[in-house]
Amino acid sequence: MSAVPMPDAPGAKPDTRVATPSGIEVPVVVTRDMTVDADPGLPATYPYTRGIFADGYRGRPWTIRQYSGFGSAEESNQRYRFLLEQGQTGLSVALDLPTQCGYDPDDAMARPEIGKVGVSLFSLSEMETLFEGIDLGAISTSFTINGTAAILYAMYLAAADRQGVPRGKLTGTIQNDILKEYVARGTWIFPVRPSLRLIADSVLYSNDVTPRFNAISIAGAHVRDAGCTAVEEMAYTLANGLAYVDELTRRGGDVARFARRLSFFFYVHMDLFEEACKFRAGRRLWAKLLRERYGVTDDRALHFRFGVVCGGSSLVAAQPYNNIVRVAIENVAAVLGGAQSIFTCAYDEAFQIPTEFSAEIALRTQQIVRHESGIAATVDPLGGSHYVEWLTERMESAMLEVMREIDAYGGVVKAIEDGWLQRRIAARAKERKEATDRGERVVVGQNRFRREAQDDGCGEAFRLDPDVSARVLAKLARVKQNRDAGRVERALDALEAAAATEAENLMPPLIECCHAYATVGEMVSRLKRRWGEFQEPVRL
């Protein structure tokens, strides 16, 4: 929470007004008569304010899903084995930028970034190596991937086929949310409309073939890191979710069926009550939107299932050990909000790939919260608090107002194609940066409570093997030399032909391309020939 001006600024007159980071002014005390409905109801009961499961975490603990991946498939496989041995309950795969953007390692655009922010996965051969010794039928795997999400999903299915794991046993998630890439991260490839078609094809295919797998995780996390408030993060995410629902129904999907596997993904920042209320408000708002707009009544289809990252841009390089405290607070907020899976960032993640030491501390943070804090003993322990119910109501109203602005503009797709949404987020990021620079937004150890000549050493430094690029390039050359070139060409031709018409689902030809050991770059190039590339709108 912030107060203006800074309380200890010399000569400043104290201002007792306090607001959440989203700008909701907080009363000194909240009483029952200040809430519209003081009774939030029971968990597992529409509109699910208090959670989607009647017994909360007693019957189904949240998945501990630490995000990891770097260098080559061999190195990442070793880190995954370490994390699983230490008690992690699900995998979350970080991909390098060439894989995210659809470039093979031997492309001139890719070479400086091979393995730098995630693992390089250029073909099925690398996916097989990544999960060597890990039973895909026994572990839940998440892929933070968007522009090439359908390709990585196809590759994962092909890897399961090679392991002999029935596709119906697979559990996990692919992020597969391209709309937020256009406005926040930038790892887009194709124009908006064909990208939506590719997402719809993967979701509808997954409904039939991998019914326990979430083929999309609609993500507010990255718009939050780009500068949005908690209210805007949720509002933009739900607006994107409605755009996907519209596209899926246009492609012939049954919303009552596919909505059961829609999932969401967010960042958790430092205002504990605003973050917990963000999830309570978002959960019930999503259920209301599906029921009122689409007539959905099935409980499972109305469930708002989400995972979170505790960290992101709330972590800073200054006094990095402070980040351990920040992540712990955010972990508590995520649990109080009812998250289904949680990733806790390592304290050094603000400036480097985590070391094994820092990754273990992040994992232990979740285990301490789960097993020692008692926070998961009862469902929604904040429920009924006058302040929590008051803030939940006001956040829901503020979210709806933002969504109405998007609708008035013409919808989220038009807002992205015109650059309207991008400009809104950029303006909010500027406000947040200026507030931090002025000291109105306090960051302990960075703009307040620093010692002179402060040493921001982080302890152990992570060192990426300098030979990783050469090793990856050598493996790519061997794959191209040893595969059946004729089969590759036939598979790529079939993919391009399928992309030319909307009548065909693209997942089967993508899976065949993967089985033939076609590369990510080759598949993307064929789709680019049919669809072109997204041109970022520039507006003054």
N, C-alpha and C positions, 0 to 999 in steps of 0.2 A: 504494500500500500504506500501511497505517496502523499506528502503534504507540501503545500506551496505557500511561502517560500521555505527554504531549509530552516528547521527550528533553531539551529545554532548559528545561523548566518549573523555576523556582527550587525547590530542595529536594526535587525528585522523585527517586525511586529508579528508575533505568532498568529497563524491562521489555523483555527481548530477544525476546519473542514478537512475531511479525509475521504478519499475515493479509492475504489478498486482500480487496478490498471486499465480496466475497460471504461473507466469514467463514471461508474455508478457511485453516487455519493452515499456514504455509509452513516447511518444515524449513530449517535452515541450509545443508544440502547434500542433494541427492537422488542416490541411486546406482541402478544398474540393477536390483538385487534388490528395490527398493521399488515397482516397477511390476509389474502383473499380466502385461502383455504388452509387452515392450520393443520388439517389431517392429510398427510401425503398418501394415505392408503397402505396397502400391504404389498410386499415384493411379489413379483410374478403375477401381478394384477394390473390390467390396463389402467393408466398409461405408463406403468412401470417406473414411476419416479424413483422408487426405492430399490430397483434392480429387477433383472429378468428371471432370477432363480429364487424359489421360495426359501431355500436353505443357504443362500449366499455362497460363501467360500467353504462352508462345511462339507458340502457334497461335491463341490468342484473347485478346487483351488485354482487361482490364476496360473497361467503358464509362465514360467520364468524363461524368457526368450531373449538371450543376450545377442546383440547384433555383432557379427564378426565376419571377417574375410579380408584377405590382403595377399598381395603377391601372386603366387601360383596356386593351382589346385592342391598340390602336395602340402604346401605350408598351411593353407587354410584347413585342410583335413586334419592336420596335427592339432591346430587350435580347437577345432570342433571336438575332437576326441578328449582333449584336456577339459573343456568346459562340461562335457557330458559326464566325465569321471568325477567332476567336482559337484555334481548335483543339478546341473541345468536340465530343464525338462523339455525344451524345444529349441530348434536351430533357427537362426535368422541370418540369411546370407547377404553380405555386402558385396556388390559388384563394382568393378572398376569402371571409369567413365567410358572407355571404348566399348565395353559390353553394353552399357546403358544407352549409348548413342548409336549403336549399330555399326561400329567399325571393327574390322579384324585387326589383330595386333600388327600385321605388316603394312597397314595403311599409314601414310605419312601423318595423318591427323592423330593416330593412336599412339605412336611409339613413345612420346614423352610421358604418357599417362598409364602405361601398362602396369597393372597391379598396385597402383598408388593409393587409391581410396577404397579398394575392394579387390576381390579376386577376379582374375581374368578367366572368362568362360567363353571360348570362341566356338566350341562344338561339343557334341555328345561325348567325345573322348575325355574332355576336361570335366564334364559333369560326372562321368563314371569315376574318375580319380577323386573328385571332391568328396564323394560319399563312399569311398572304398572302406569296407569294414563297418559301415553304418547301415542298419536295416531300415530302408525307407518305409516299410510297413509298420515299423514300431516307433517312429519318431515323427513329430510334427515339424514341418519346415516352412519358413517364410522367406520370400524373396522380395527385397526392396528394389523393384524394377518396374518401369512404366512403358517407355517407348518400345522396348523389345520384350515386354512382359509375355505376350502370347508365344513368342519364340522360346523363352526360357521355360514357360509352362510345358510346351511341347517337348522340350529337351528333358525336363524332369520326368514326364510320362515315359519317354523313350528309355531313360535310365532305369526306371522302375521295371519296364519290360525286360531289360537286360538282367536285372536282379531276380526276375521271376516273381515280382510282387504284383498281385492283382491291383489294377488301377482303383477299384472300389475301396481298397484299404487305405489309400493315401489320404493323409490329413496335412493341412497347412494353409498357406495363403500366398498369393502373388498380389503385390500392391496394385498394379494395373490401372492406376488412376492418372490418365493423361491430362485431364483438365487442369489440375493444379500445377502440372509441369509448365503449361503455357503461361501461368501467372506468377510462378514462384521459383522453380528450380532451373528450368531451361533444357532438360534432357528430352525434348520433343524431337520427333523425326518427321512424321507425316502431317498433312493438314488435319484440321479438327474433325471433319465429317468422316473420312475413312478411318481415322483413329478410333472414333466411337464405334464404327462397324466392327473393327478388329476386337475391341473390348467386348462388345455384345456377343460376338461369335465365341470367344473364349468362355464367357460366363455361361452361355446356353449349352455349350458342349460339356462344360464341367458338371452342370446339373444332371446330365445323363450318365456321364462316364466316371466322374470322381465326386460323387454326391456328398462326401465328407470334407471336401476341399473348398476353401473360399477363393473364388477366382477373381475377386476384386476386394481391395481394402481402400475405401474412399478416404483420402488423407487430408486432414486439416493441418497436419504437423508442419508442412513446409511453408504454407502461407503464414503460419504463426511465426516461424523462424524468419520469414521475409519481412516481418514488421507488424502483423495484425494483432489486434487485441484478442482476448479469449472469446468475447462475443462474436467478433468477426470471423475468427477461426471456425467456430461451430456453424455460423450462418452460411459462410461460403461452402463449407463441406456439405451441409445438408442440401444447399442449392445444386451443387455438383451431383449429389446423390439422386436428386429428382431428375436431373438431365439424363443420367444413366438409366433410370427406371423408364423414362420416356423412350429412349433409344431401344432398350430391351423389348418393350411392348411393341414398338414399331417393327422389330425384327421377329415378331411372333411369339415372344415369351409370355408366360403366365406369371403375373406379378406375385400372386399368392404362392407360387412355387419358387421362383428365382430369388425372391426377397429373403427366403430362409438362409441363403448363403451370402448375402451382402454383409460386409463388415466394414469397420471404420478404424481410423488410425490418427492419433493426436500426439502433440507434445504436451507435457505438463510443465508449467512454470511455477513461480515461487509464491504466489498468493494462494495459500492452502485452501481457504474457503471458496474463493472464486473458482479455482480449478475443480474442486469437488462438485460445486453447484453447476459448473459448466456441463459436466457429464450428466448430472441429474436432469437438468433442463433439456439437454440434447436428446436424452433417451426418451423422455415423454413427448417431446415435440416431434421426433421422427415417427413415433407410433401414431400420433394424431394426424400427421400429414399423409401417411399411408392409408389410414382408415378413411379420412375425409376426402382425399383426392382420388384414390384408386379403389375404394370400397373393400380394402383388405380387412378381414376379420380373424384370420388364423393367427393364434398367439405367436407361434414360432416365426411367422413371416413379419410380425410387428416388432420382434426383438431387435434392439439396437446393441449389437455386439461390437466391442472395440478393443484395440490394443493401444498401448501408449509407449512413448519414449520419455524417460525422466532425464532431462538434460537439454541437449541442443543449444540454442543461443543463450539460454540462461546461465550456461557455464562460461567462465572467463579464464584467460591465461594468467592474470594477476593473482598471486597467492593461490595457486592451483589446489592446494589441499582443502581450501574452503569448499571446493566443489563436492567433496564427499558429503558435507552437511547439506548442501543444496539438493543433491540427488536423494538423500534420505528423506527430506521433507517432501519432495515431489513424489517419492514412492508412497509415502503415507497418503498424500492427496489422491493418488491414482486408486489406491485401495478403497479409500472412503468414497470415491466416485463410482466404484464398481467395475473396474477394468477386467477384461478377460485374459489379457496377456500383457506383460510388463517387461520392458527393457530398461535397465538402469545404466546410464553412461558411466564410463570410467572418468576419474578426476582429471586425467591428462588429455581427454578427448577434444578439448578446446584447441589443441595445437599439434597433436600427433596421433598416430595409430596407437591404441592402448598396448601397453606391455602386458605380459602374462601376470605380473604382480598387480597392476592397476585393474585389469579385467577381473581378477579374483576378488578384489575388494568390492567392485560393483556387484558381482554375483552374491557375495556374502551379505551385502546391504539388503537385498531382497529376502535372503534366507532368515536374517535377523528379524526383519519386519514380519515375515510370515510366522516364524516359529517362537519368537520371544516377546513380541509386543502385545499380543492378545487382541489386535485390531480386527482380526478376521473371525472372532468368536461369535459375533452376532451380525445380522444383516443390517446394512445401512445404519451404523451407530450414530450418525449425525441426524438421522430423520427425526422430525418433531422439534428440533431446535428452532426457536422463533427466527433467529438470524438466518439460519440455513434455508428455511422455507421462504422467508422474505426475499433473500438474494436469488434463490432458484426462480421464483416468480418473475423478478425483474430482469434476470438474464434471459429467460424465455421470451419475454416481451421485446427486449432489445434485439434478440436474434430474429424474431419475426419481422421487425421493422427493417432490418438490413435485407432480409429476403424479399420484402415487398419492393424495396428500391431496385433490386436486381430484376424482379418481374416487370416493374414499370419501365425499365430500360429496354426490355425485349427478351430477357432470359439470359442465363449464364453463358450459353454458347455465343450468342451475339456480343455479349459484353467482353468475352475473350477475343473474338475475332476483330473487334474494333479497338481493343487495347484499353477499354474503359476500366475493367477490373484491375489490370496491371497498374494503371496510374493511381488508383485508389490505394493499393497496397504500398506502392512506392512512397506516396505522400505520408502514410501512416509510419513507415519505417523512418522517414526523415524526422517526424515528430518524436519518435522514441529515441533516436540518436541525439537530437538536440536536448531533450530532457535529461539524458544521461550526462551529456557534456556540461550542462548547467548545474548538475548535482541534484536536480529535483527527483530524478529516479536514482535511488541510492543503490550502488553495487559495492558491497563491503570488500575492501581490499583493492578496489580499482579507483573509484572516485571518492571514497571515504575510508578513513581508518587505514591509511598507508603510512609506513615509516619511511623516513628519508633513506635514500640509497637501498631501497627494497630489493632483495634478491628473489626473483620469481622462479628459482630452480624447481624442477619437477621431480628430482630423483632420477630414476632410471630412464634413459632415453631409448625409444624404439628405433632400431636400425633395419631398414628394408634391405634385403640382399641386393647389392648393385648388379648382380648377374641375372636377376629375375627376367628382365626383358629378353636377354639372349636365350634363356632356357625356354621361355614361352614361344618365341619365334621359331626355335628349332623344333618344338613339338608341333607347331602349326604346319611346318614344312613336311614333317613326317606323315601327318594325317593326310595332307593333300596328295602325297606320293603313294600312300598305301590304299586309299579308298578306291571304290569302283567309280571312275569318272563318268561313265555312261549312266549309271544309276543316279548320280548327283545331278546331272544335266536334265534327265527326265523328271526328277522330283521338282527341280526349280522351275521347269517349264510348266508343270501342272500347277504349281503355286501361283505363278504369274497369270495363268489362264483363269484360275479360280478368283483371283483378285479383280478381274475385269468385269465380273458380274456379281451382284449382291445376292443371287439366288443360292450360292454355295457357302457353307460354313468353311472357314479357312483352317480350322484346327487339324483335320485329317491330312491335308497336304503339308502343313508345317511339321507334323509328327513324322511323316515319311521323309521329309528333307532331313530331319534330325537323325533318323535311323540310317540314312545314306551318308551321314557325316558331312553334310553341307554345313557351311559356317554361318555364324550370325550375320556377318557382313554380306555374304552372298544372298541370303534370304532377304535382308533389308534392301539390297540393291535392286532385286527383282520387284519388290513392292514399290520402291521409289519410281521405277520405270512406269508403273501404272498410275500411281497416285501423286507423284511429285513430293515436294517438301513444304513444311509450314514456313511461311514468311512472317516474321514477327512484325506486328503493326507498330509504327513509330508515329507518335503524336506529340506536338508541342503543348 
